[in-house]
Amino acid sequence: MPARRDDGLHAAQKLTPRIFAGTSAILFAIINLLKIWPYFALGQFSRDNLSASASLLPVRSWRLSPASGCQARLGRSVLRRVLALTFIVGVKLIWDGAWGWRRRANLTAEATG
């Protein structure tokens, strides 16, 4: 039996694109549910924020269908580039956050000591 060649973005998990997308959606839904309590604690669920979100809901629904159609037409090489750029941006954001936290800790230490 010849070795199977995977060209997908999710070759490491050996998932079909449909299963990969569904698994990702469930993961992000769980992560977003875990963020609800901290947002309540920070007071982010105010009347103004909720009304702004509600006013943007029809726009999101209107743009959802063209986005899924665009994904189907894009080639795998484009999707690989998007995934790589997303990873690079994520690493940069983590770096900036860690650097800012370290810098703030140093400034606090200098101010108190």
C-alpha positions in Angstrom: 0.0 0.0 0.0 1.5 3.4 -1.0 2.0 6.1 1.6 -0.8 8.5 1.8 0.1 12.1 1.0 -1.8 14.9 2.8 -1.9 18.3 1.3 -4.2 19.9 3.8 -3.4 22.5 6.4 -4.4 20.0 9.0 -2.3 17.1 7.9 -0.7 16.6 11.3 -4.1 15.6 12.7 -5.2 13.6 9.6 -8.6 15.4 9.6 -10.8 16.2 6.7 -11.3 19.9 6.1 -14.9 19.7 7.3 -14.0 18.0 10.6 -11.1 20.4 11.1 -13.5 23.4 10.7 -16.1 21.9 13.0 -13.5 21.1 15.7 -12.1 24.6 15.5 -15.5 26.1 15.8 -16.3 24.1 18.9 -12.9 25.0 20.5 -13.5 28.7 19.9 -17.0 28.4 21.3 -15.7 26.9 24.5 -13.0 29.5 24.8 -15.5 32.3 24.3 -17.8 30.8 26.9 -14.9 30.7 29.4 -14.4 34.5 28.8 -18.0 35.5 29.8 -17.4 35.6 33.5 -14.3 37.8 33.4 -16.1 40.2 31.0 -18.9 40.4 33.5 -16.4 41.1 36.3 -14.8 43.9 34.3 -18.2 45.5 33.5 -17.9 44.9 29.7 -21.6 43.9 29.4 -23.0 47.4 29.7 -26.1 48.6 27.9 -24.0 50.6 25.4 -21.7 47.6 24.5 -24.6 45.2 24.1 -26.6 47.6 21.9 -23.5 48.2 19.7 -23.1 44.5 19.3 -26.8 44.0 18.6 -26.7 46.7 15.9 -23.7 44.9 14.2 -25.4 41.5 14.2 -27.2 41.9 10.9 -24.0 42.9 9.2 -22.2 39.8 10.4 -25.0 37.6 9.1 -25.0 39.4 5.8 -21.2 38.9 5.3 -21.1 35.3 6.5 -22.2 33.6 3.2 -19.7 35.4 0.9 -16.9 34.6 3.3 -17.6 30.9 3.3 -17.9 30.9 -0.5 -14.6 32.7 -0.8 -12.9 30.1 1.4 -14.1 27.4 -0.9 -12.6 29.2 -4.0 -9.2 29.9 -2.4 -6.4 27.5 -3.1 -4.5 25.6 -0.5 -1.4 27.7 -1.0 -3.3 30.9 -0.1 -4.8 29.2 3.0 -1.3 28.1 4.1 0.0 31.6 3.7 -3.0 33.0 5.8 -2.4 30.4 8.5 1.4 31.2 8.6 0.7 34.9 8.8 -1.9 34.3 11.6 0.7 32.3 13.5 3.3 35.1 13.1 0.9 37.7 14.3 0.0 35.6 17.3 3.6 35.1 18.2 4.2 38.9 17.9 1.2 39.7 20.1 2.4 37.3 22.7 5.9 38.8 22.6 4.5 42.3 22.9 2.3 41.3 25.8 5.1 39.6 27.7 7.5 42.5 27.0 4.9 45.0 28.2 4.2 43.0 31.3 7.9 42.7 32.1 8.5 46.4 31.5 5.5 47.4 33.8 6.8 45.1 36.5 10.3 46.8 36.3 8.7 50.3 36.5 6.6 49.2 39.5 9.7 47.8 41.2 11.7 51.0 40.5 8.8 53.2 41.9 8.5 51.2 45.1 12.2 50.5 45.7 
